[in-house]
Amino acid sequence: GYSIPRQNHFLGHPIRFGPWMHDHCLRLFRRDDVRYVGDTDHAHAKLGSGSVGSLRNCLIHYTCTSYEQYLSKLQRYAATQARVWHQQGRRTNVGQMLFRGPVRFLQGYIGRLGFLDGVAGLQVCVLIAYLSYLKHARLWELQNASPRHEHQDLIVDFDSDRFSPGDAAVVILSAAS
């Protein structure tokens, strides 16, 4: 198989630094000798046997074309990861919800030089930090939120004193107690 470096773009802007720096993915391989590892949208291909070579030219990866598209992707990633963590028995707390996002931002923006990508780099780092927070917030939701209430049966009462045969029916709905 071959690993290909990815040149990620955010809203049309190339991102060379930050959390997406040095992004490689295994993309050229024999289908019968690979399996995907991981439970989320970010599962990666793993070769069963043989070695992995590296290609020099980049795969151009347009991550999104709008905030609407990217934010819905983040929601999906966070919900999926929170479910995986919850099934594994992992728990979160206020400290993780407070600090994981800012630490993730600093890692990408300062530690991995995201500031060199300008405003686009700032946005990527903020959104990755938000994703980190959101995964823990969704995990907190799974471990602490009240169970959703069952739908209550409704009683439908046609008030025959209020309408004549040609009128629209008046319907009174009340929850069954």
LOPA-27642 format. One record per residue: y, z, x of N, C-alpha, C in turn; residue in one letter. Coordinates in Angstrom, 1 decimal, decimal comma, padded with zeros to 4 digits. Each point is the difference from the previous one (the first is absolute). Example, Ala and Ser with C-alpha at 12.3 -4.5 7.8 and 13.67 -1.06 7.14 Angstrom:
# LOPA-27642
{{-005,7; 007,8; 013,2}; {001,2; 000,0; -000,9}; {001,2; 000,0; 000,9}; A};
{{001,1; -000,7; -000,4}; {001,1; 000,0; 000,9}; {001,1; 000,8; -000,8}; S};
***
This chain:
# LOPA-27642
{{-001,2; 000,0; 000,8}; {001,2; 000,0; -000,8}; {001,2; 000,0; 000,9}; G};
{{001,2; -000,2; -000,7}; {001,2; -000,1; 000,7}; {001,1; 000,9; -000,7}; Y};
{{000,7; 000,8; 000,8}; {001,1; 000,8; -000,5}; {001,3; -000,9; 000,1}; S};
{{000,8; 000,0; -001,0}; {001,2; -000,8; 000,0}; {001,2; 001,0; -000,2}; I};
{{001,0; -000,1; 000,9}; {001,2; 000,8; -000,2}; {000,8; -000,5; -001,2}; P};
{{000,6; 000,9; -000,8}; {000,7; -000,4; -001,2}; {001,5; 000,1; 000,3}; R};
{{000,8; -001,0; -000,4}; {001,4; 000,1; 000,0}; {000,4; 000,3; -001,4}; Q};
{{000,3; 001,2; -000,3}; {000,4; 000,4; -001,4}; {001,4; -000,3; -000,3}; N};
{{000,2; -000,4; -001,3}; {001,4; -000,2; -000,5}; {000,2; 000,9; -001,2}; H};
{{001,2; 000,5; 000,0}; {000,4; 000,8; -001,2}; {001,2; -000,6; -000,6}; F};
{{-000,1; -000,5; -001,3}; {001,0; -000,7; -000,7}; {000,6; -001,2; 000,8}; L};
{{-000,9; -000,6; 000,7}; {000,3; -001,2; 000,8}; {000,5; 000,3; 001,4}; G};
{{000,1; 001,3; 000,4}; {000,5; 000,3; 001,3}; {-001,2; 000,4; 000,9}; H};
{{-000,1; -000,6; 001,2}; {-001,1; 000,4; 000,9}; {000,1; 001,5; 000,5}; P};
{{-001,1; 000,7; 000,0}; {000,0; 001,4; 000,4}; {-000,8; 000,0; 001,3}; I};
{{000,6; 000,3; 001,1}; {-000,6; 000,0; 001,3}; {-000,3; 001,4; 000,5}; R};
{{000,6; 001,0; -000,6}; {-000,1; 001,4; 000,5}; {-000,4; 000,9; -001,2}; F};
{{000,1; 001,3; 000,2}; {-000,3; 001,0; -001,1}; {-001,4; 000,1; -000,3}; G};
{{-000,3; 000,5; -001,2}; {-001,4; 000,3; -000,3}; {-000,9; -001,3; 000,0}; P};
{{000,5; -001,1; -000,1}; {-000,8; -001,3; 000,0}; {-000,1; -000,6; 001,3}; W};
{{000,5; 000,6; 001,1}; {-000,1; -000,5; 001,3}; {-001,4; 000,0; 000,5}; M};
{{-000,4; -001,0; 000,8}; {-001,4; -000,1; 000,5}; {-001,1; -000,1; -001,1}; H};
{{000,4; -000,7; -001,1}; {-001,0; -000,1; -001,1}; {-000,9; -001,1; 000,3}; D};
{{-001,3; 000,3; 000,1}; {-001,1; -001,0; 000,2}; {-001,0; 000,1; -001,1}; H};
{{-000,6; -001,1; -000,4}; {-001,1; 000,1; -001,0}; {-001,1; -001,0; 000,4}; C};
{{-001,2; 000,4; -000,3}; {-001,2; -000,9; 000,3}; {-000,1; -001,0; -001,2}; L};
{{000,2; -001,2; 000,3}; {000,1; -001,0; -001,1}; {-001,0; -001,2; 000,2}; R};
{{-000,4; -000,3; 001,2}; {-000,9; -001,1; 000,3}; {-001,4; 000,6; 000,3}; L};
{{-000,9; -000,2; -000,8}; {-001,4; 000,6; 000,2}; {-001,0; -000,7; -000,8}; F};
{{-001,3; 000,2; 000,3}; {-001,1; -000,5; -000,8}; {-000,1; 000,9; -001,2}; R};
{{000,0; -000,5; -001,2}; {-000,1; 000,8; -001,2}; {-001,2; 000,9; 000,0}; R};
{{-001,1; -000,5; 000,5}; {-001,3; 000,7; -000,1}; {-000,1; 001,1; 001,0}; D};
{{001,0; 000,2; 000,9}; {000,0; 001,0; 001,0}; {001,1; 001,0; 000,0}; D};
{{000,6; 000,2; -001,2}; {001,2; 000,8; -000,1}; {-000,2; 000,9; -001,3}; V};
{{000,6; 001,2; 000,0}; {000,1; 000,8; -001,2}; {001,4; 000,6; 000,0}; R};
{{000,4; 000,3; -001,2}; {001,4; 000,6; -000,1}; {-000,2; 001,5; -000,1}; Y};
{{000,9; 000,7; 000,8}; {-000,1; 001,4; 000,1}; {001,3; 000,6; -000,6}; V};
{{-000,1; 001,0; -000,9}; {001,1; 000,6; -000,6}; {000,0; -000,2; -001,5}; G};
{{000,6; 001,0; -000,7}; {000,0; 000,0; -001,5}; {001,2; -000,5; -000,6}; D};
{{001,0; -000,3; 000,8}; {001,3; -000,4; -000,6}; {000,3; -001,5; 000,2}; T};
{{001,2; -000,4; -000,4}; {000,4; -001,4; 000,2}; {000,0; -000,4; 001,4}; D};
{{000,1; 001,0; 000,9}; {000,1; -000,2; 001,4}; {-001,4; 000,1; 000,7}; H};
{{-001,0; -000,3; -000,7}; {-001,3; -000,1; 000,7}; {000,0; -001,1; 001,1}; A};
{{-000,7; 000,3; 001,0}; {000,0; -001,0; 001,1}; {-001,4; -000,5; 000,4}; H};
{{000,0; -001,2; 000,5}; {-001,3; -000,6; 000,3}; {-000,5; 000,6; 001,3}; A};
{{-001,3; 000,2; 000,1}; {-000,7; 000,5; 001,1}; {-001,2; -000,8; 000,3}; K};
{{-000,1; -000,5; 001,3}; {-001,2; -000,8; 000,3}; {-001,2; 000,8; 000,2}; L};
{{-001,1; -000,5; -000,5}; {-001,3; 000,7; 000,2}; {-000,5; -000,1; 001,4}; G};
{{000,2; -001,2; 000,6}; {-000,5; -000,1; 001,4}; {001,0; -001,0; 000,7}; S};
{{-000,1; -000,1; 001,3}; {000,8; -001,0; 000,7}; {001,3; 000,7; 000,5}; G};
{{000,9; -000,8; 000,6}; {001,2; 000,6; 000,5}; {001,2; -000,7; -000,7}; S};
{{001,1; 000,7; 000,1}; {001,2; -000,5; -000,7}; {001,0; -000,6; 001,1}; V};
{{000,3; -001,2; -000,1}; {001,0; -000,6; 000,9}; {001,4; 000,1; -000,7}; G};
{{001,0; -000,3; 000,8}; {001,4; 000,0; -000,5}; {000,7; -001,3; 000,1}; S};
{{000,7; -000,4; -001,0}; {000,7; -001,2; 000,0}; {001,5; 000,4; 000,3}; L};
{{000,7; -000,9; 000,6}; {001,4; 000,2; 000,4}; {001,0; -000,3; -001,1}; R};
{{-000,2; -001,1; -000,7}; {000,9; -000,4; -001,0}; {-000,1; 000,9; -001,2}; N};
{{001,2; 000,2; -000,7}; {000,1; 001,0; -001,1}; {-000,4; -000,7; -001,3}; C};
{{-000,5; 000,9; -000,9}; {-000,2; -000,3; -001,4}; {001,3; 000,4; -000,7}; L};
{{000,7; -000,9; -000,6}; {001,3; 000,4; -000,7}; {-000,4; 000,6; -001,3}; I};
{{000,4; 001,3; -000,2}; {-000,3; 000,8; -001,2}; {001,3; 000,4; -000,7}; H};
{{000,1; -000,6; -001,2}; {001,2; 000,3; -000,9}; {-000,5; 001,1; -000,9}; Y};
{{000,5; 001,2; 000,3}; {-000,5; 001,2; -000,7}; {000,5; 000,0; -001,5}; T};
{{001,2; -000,5; -000,2}; {000,5; 000,0; -001,4}; {001,3; -000,9; 000,0}; C};
{{000,3; -000,4; -001,2}; {001,2; -000,8; -000,2}; {001,1; 000,8; -000,8}; T};
{{-000,3; 001,2; -000,5}; {001,0; 000,7; -000,8}; {-000,4; 001,5; 000,1}; S};
{{001,0; 000,8; -000,3}; {-000,3; 001,5; -000,1}; {-000,9; 000,2; -001,2}; Y};
{{000,1; -000,7; -001,1}; {-000,8; 000,2; -001,1}; {-001,5; -000,1; 000,4}; E};
{{-000,3; -001,1; 000,7}; {-001,3; -000,3; 000,5}; {-000,5; 001,1; 000,9}; Q};
{{000,8; 000,4; 001,0}; {-000,4; 001,0; 001,0}; {-000,2; 001,4; -000,6}; Y};
{{000,9; 000,4; -000,9}; {-000,1; 001,3; -000,6}; {-001,2; 000,2; -000,8}; L};
{{-000,4; -001,1; -000,7}; {-001,3; 000,1; -000,8}; {-001,2; 000,0; 000,9}; S};
{{000,1; -000,6; 001,2}; {-001,0; 000,0; 000,9}; {-000,2; 001,5; 000,6}; K};
{{001,2; 000,6; 000,3}; {000,0; 001,4; 000,5}; {-000,6; 000,9; -001,1}; L};
{{000,3; -000,2; -001,2}; {-000,6; 000,9; -001,1}; {-001,5; -000,2; 000,0}; Q};
{{-000,5; -001,2; 000,1}; {-001,4; -000,2; 000,0}; {-000,7; 000,6; 001,2}; R};
{{000,6; -000,2; 001,2}; {-000,6; 000,6; 001,2}; {000,0; 001,5; -000,1}; Y};
{{001,1; 000,6; -000,5}; {000,0; 001,5; -000,1}; {-001,0; 000,5; -001,0}; A};
{{-000,1; -000,6; -001,1}; {-001,0; 000,5; -001,0}; {-001,4; -000,2; 000,5}; A};
{{-000,3; -001,1; 000,6}; {-001,3; -000,2; 000,6}; {-000,4; 001,0; 001,0}; T};
{{000,9; 000,2; 001,0}; {-000,2; 001,0; 001,1}; {-000,1; 001,4; -000,6}; Q};
{{000,8; 000,4; -000,9}; {-000,1; 001,3; -000,6}; {-001,3; 000,2; -000,7}; A};
{{-000,5; -001,0; -000,7}; {-001,4; 000,1; -000,7}; {-001,0; 000,2; 001,1}; R};
{{000,0; -000,7; 001,1}; {-001,0; 000,1; 001,0}; {000,1; 001,4; 000,6}; V};
{{001,2; 000,5; 000,3}; {000,1; 001,3; 000,6}; {-000,5; 001,1; -001,0}; W};
{{000,3; -000,2; -001,3}; {-000,4; 001,0; -001,0}; {-001,5; 000,0; -000,1}; H};
{{-000,6; -001,1; 000,0}; {-001,5; -000,1; 000,0}; {-000,6; 000,6; 001,2}; Q};
{{000,7; 000,0; 001,1}; {-000,5; 000,6; 001,3}; {000,2; 001,5; 000,0}; Q};
{{000,8; 000,5; -000,9}; {000,3; 001,4; -000,1}; {001,2; 000,4; 000,8}; G};
{{000,7; -001,0; 000,5}; {001,3; 000,3; 000,8}; {001,0; 000,6; -001,0}; R};
{{000,8; 000,9; 000,6}; {001,1; 000,6; -000,8}; {001,3; -000,2; 000,7}; R};
{{001,1; 000,1; -000,8}; {001,3; -000,1; 000,6}; {000,8; 001,2; -000,4}; T};
{{001,2; 000,2; 000,6}; {000,9; 001,1; -000,3}; {001,4; -000,4; 000,1}; N};
{{000,9; 000,9; -000,2}; {001,4; -000,3; 000,0}; {000,4; -000,4; 001,4}; V};
{{-000,5; 000,7; 001,0}; {000,4; -000,3; 001,4}; {-000,3; -001,5; 000,3}; G};
{{-001,2; -000,5; -000,3}; {-000,4; -001,4; 000,2}; {000,9; -000,9; -000,8}; Q};
{{000,3; 000,3; -001,2}; {000,9; -000,8; -000,8}; {001,4; 000,0; 000,6}; M};
{{000,5; 001,1; 000,5}; {001,3; 000,0; 000,6}; {000,1; -000,7; 001,3}; L};
{{-001,0; 000,2; 000,9}; {000,2; -000,4; 001,4}; {-000,7; -001,3; 000,4}; F};
{{-001,0; -000,4; -000,7}; {-000,8; -001,2; 000,4}; {000,9; -001,3; 000,0}; R};
{{000,8; -000,1; -001,0}; {000,9; -001,2; -000,2}; {001,0; 000,0; 001,2}; G};
{{000,8; 001,0; 000,2}; {001,0; 000,0; 001,1}; {-000,6; -000,2; 001,3}; P};
{{-001,2; 000,6; 000,3}; {-000,6; -000,2; 001,3}; {-000,5; -001,4; 000,1}; V};
{{-000,5; -000,6; -001,0}; {-000,4; -001,4; 000,0}; {001,2; -000,9; 000,3}; R};
{{001,1; 000,3; -000,7}; {001,2; -000,8; 000,3}; {000,4; 000,1; 001,4}; F};
{{000,1; 001,2; 000,6}; {000,4; 000,2; 001,4}; {-001,0; -000,7; 001,0}; L};
{{-001,3; 000,0; -000,3}; {-001,0; -000,7; 000,8}; {000,3; -001,5; 000,0}; Q};
{{000,3; -000,6; -001,1}; {000,2; -001,4; -000,1}; {001,4; -000,4; 000,5}; G};
{{001,0; 000,7; -000,4}; {001,4; -000,4; 000,3}; {000,4; 000,3; 001,4}; Y};
{{-000,4; 001,2; 000,5}; {000,4; 000,4; 001,3}; {-001,2; -000,3; 001,0}; I};
{{-001,1; 000,6; -000,3}; {-001,2; -000,1; 000,9}; {-000,5; -001,4; 000,3}; G};
{{000,0; -000,8; -001,1}; {-000,5; -001,4; 000,2}; {001,2; -001,0; -000,1}; R};
{{001,2; 000,5; 000,2}; {001,2; -000,9; 000,2}; {000,3; -000,9; -001,2}; L};
{{-000,3; 000,5; -001,2}; {000,3; -000,7; -001,2}; {001,5; -000,4; -000,2}; G};
{{000,9; 000,8; 000,6}; {001,4; -000,2; 000,0}; {000,4; -001,4; 000,6}; F};
{{-000,9; -000,5; 000,9}; {000,3; -001,3; 000,6}; {-000,1; -001,2; -001,0}; L};
{{-000,7; 000,3; -001,1}; {-000,1; -001,1; -001,0}; {001,2; 000,1; -001,0}; D};
{{001,0; 000,8; 000,3}; {001,2; 000,0; -000,9}; {-000,2; 000,6; -001,3}; G};
{{000,7; -000,5; -001,0}; {-000,1; 000,6; -001,4}; {-001,4; -000,2; -000,6}; V};
{{-000,6; -001,2; 000,3}; {-001,4; -000,2; -000,5}; {-000,9; 001,0; 000,6}; A};
{{000,1; 000,4; 001,3}; {-000,8; 001,0; 000,6}; {000,2; 001,4; -000,6}; G};
{{001,3; 000,3; -000,3}; {000,3; 001,2; -000,7}; {-000,7; 000,1; -001,3}; L};
{{000,0; -001,1; -000,8}; {-000,6; 000,0; -001,3}; {-001,5; 000,2; 000,1}; Q};
{{-000,6; -000,7; 000,9}; {-001,5; 000,1; 000,2}; {-000,3; 001,5; 000,3}; V};
{{000,7; 000,6; 001,0}; {-000,3; 001,4; 000,3}; {000,2; 000,9; -001,1}; C};
{{001,1; -000,2; -000,8}; {000,2; 000,9; -001,2}; {-001,1; -000,2; -001,0}; V};
{{-000,4; -001,2; -000,2}; {-001,1; -000,3; -001,0}; {-001,3; 000,6; 000,4}; L};
{{-000,3; -000,1; 001,3}; {-001,3; 000,5; 000,5}; {000,0; 001,5; -000,1}; I};
{{001,2; 000,7; 000,3}; {000,1; 001,4; -000,2}; {-000,1; 000,4; -001,5}; A};
{{000,6; -000,8; -000,9}; {-000,2; 000,2; -001,4}; {-001,5; -000,1; -000,4}; Y};
{{-000,7; -001,0; 000,5}; {-001,4; -000,1; -000,3}; {-000,7; 001,2; 000,4}; L};
{{000,3; 000,6; 001,2}; {-000,7; 001,2; 000,5}; {000,3; 001,2; -001,0}; S};
{{001,2; 000,1; -000,4}; {000,3; 001,0; -001,0}; {-000,7; -000,2; -001,3}; Y};
{{000,0; -001,3; -000,5}; {-000,6; -000,3; -001,3}; {-001,5; 000,2; 000,0}; L};
{{-000,7; -000,2; 001,1}; {-001,4; 000,3; 000,0}; {-000,3; 001,4; -000,2}; K};
{{000,8; 000,9; 000,6}; {-000,2; 001,4; -000,2}; {000,5; 000,5; -001,3}; H};
{{001,0; -000,6; -000,6}; {000,5; 000,3; -001,3}; {-001,1; -000,3; -001,0}; A};
{{-000,6; -001,2; 000,1}; {-001,1; -000,4; -000,9}; {-001,2; 000,8; 000,1}; R};
{{-000,3; 000,5; 001,3}; {-001,1; 000,9; 000,2}; {000,3; 001,3; -000,7}; L};
{{001,2; 000,5; 000,1}; {000,4; 001,2; -000,6}; {-000,2; -000,1; -001,5}; W};
{{000,4; -001,2; -000,6}; {-000,1; -000,2; -001,4}; {-001,5; 000,1; -000,4}; E};
{{-000,9; -000,6; 000,8}; {-001,4; 000,1; -000,4}; {-000,5; 001,4; 000,1}; L};
{{000,4; 000,8; 000,9}; {-000,5; 001,4; 000,2}; {000,7; 001,0; -000,9}; Q};
{{001,2; -000,3; -000,5}; {000,8; 001,1; -000,7}; {000,4; -000,4; -001,4}; N};
{{000,1; -001,2; -000,3}; {000,5; -000,4; -001,4}; {-000,9; 000,5; -001,1}; A};
{{000,6; 000,3; -001,1}; {-000,8; 000,4; -001,2}; {-000,8; -001,2; -000,4}; S};
{{-001,2; 000,3; -000,6}; {-000,8; -001,1; -000,5}; {000,8; -000,7; -001,1}; P};
{{-000,2; -001,3; -000,1}; {000,7; -000,8; -001,0}; {-000,5; 000,5; -001,4}; R};
{{000,9; 000,1; -000,9}; {-000,4; 000,5; -001,3}; {-000,8; -001,1; -000,7}; H};
{{-001,0; 000,4; -000,7}; {-000,8; -001,0; -000,8}; {000,9; -000,5; -001,1}; E};
{{-000,2; -001,2; -000,4}; {000,7; -000,5; -001,2}; {-000,4; 000,7; -001,2}; H};
{{001,0; 000,5; -000,8}; {-000,4; 000,7; -001,2}; {-000,2; -001,0; -001,1}; Q};
{{-000,9; 000,4; -000,9}; {-000,3; -000,8; -001,2}; {001,3; 000,1; -000,9}; D};
{{000,3; -001,2; -000,6}; {001,2; 000,0; -000,9}; {-000,5; 000,0; -001,4}; L};
{{000,8; 000,7; -000,8}; {-000,3; -000,1; -001,5}; {001,1; -000,9; -000,5}; I};
{{-000,5; -001,0; -000,8}; {000,9; -001,0; -000,6}; {000,1; 000,4; -001,5}; V};
{{001,2; 000,2; -000,5}; {000,2; 000,4; -001,3}; {001,0; -001,0; -000,7}; D};
{{-000,5; -000,8; -000,9}; {000,9; -000,9; -000,7}; {000,6; 000,8; -001,1}; F};
{{001,3; 000,0; 000,0}; {000,8; 000,7; -001,0}; {000,2; -000,9; -001,2}; D};
{{-000,9; 000,1; -001,0}; {000,1; -001,0; -001,1}; {001,2; 000,3; -001,0}; S};
{{000,6; 001,1; 000,1}; {001,1; 000,3; -000,9}; {001,3; -000,7; 000,5}; D};
{{000,0; -000,5; 001,2}; {001,2; -000,5; 000,6}; {000,1; -001,6; -000,1}; R};
{{-001,0; -000,6; -000,4}; {000,1; -001,5; -000,1}; {-000,7; -000,5; -001,2}; F};
{{000,4; -001,2; -000,4}; {-000,6; -000,7; -001,2}; {-000,8; -001,1; 000,6}; S};
{{-000,8; -000,7; -000,8}; {-000,9; -001,0; 000,5}; {000,6; -001,1; 000,9}; P};
{{001,3; -000,3; -000,2}; {000,6; -001,1; 000,8}; {000,7; 000,5; 001,3}; G};
{{000,1; 001,3; 000,2}; {000,7; 000,6; 001,1}; {-000,9; 000,2; 001,2}; D};
{{000,6; 000,1; 001,2}; {-000,8; 000,3; 001,2}; {-000,5; 001,4; -000,1}; A};
{{-001,2; 000,3; 000,5}; {-000,6; 001,3; 000,0}; {000,8; 000,9; 001,0}; A};
{{000,1; 001,3; -000,4}; {000,6; 001,0; 000,9}; {-001,2; 000,8; 000,5}; V};
{{-000,1; 000,0; 001,3}; {-001,2; 000,7; 000,6}; {000,5; 001,2; 000,8}; V};
{{-000,6; 001,2; -000,3}; {000,3; 001,2; 000,7}; {-001,1; 000,3; 001,0}; I};
{{000,3; 000,1; 001,2}; {-001,0; 000,3; 001,0}; {000,2; 001,4; 000,5}; L};
{{-001,1; 000,7; 000,1}; {000,1; 001,3; 000,6}; {-001,3; 000,3; 000,8}; S};
{{000,1; 000,8; 001,0}; {-001,1; 000,3; 000,8}; {-000,9; 000,9; -000,7}; A};
{{-001,3; -000,2; 000,1}; {-001,0; 000,8; -000,6}; {000,0; 001,4; 000,8}; A};
{{-000,1; 001,0; -000,8}; {000,0; 001,3; 000,7}; {-001,3; 000,7; -000,2}; S};
***
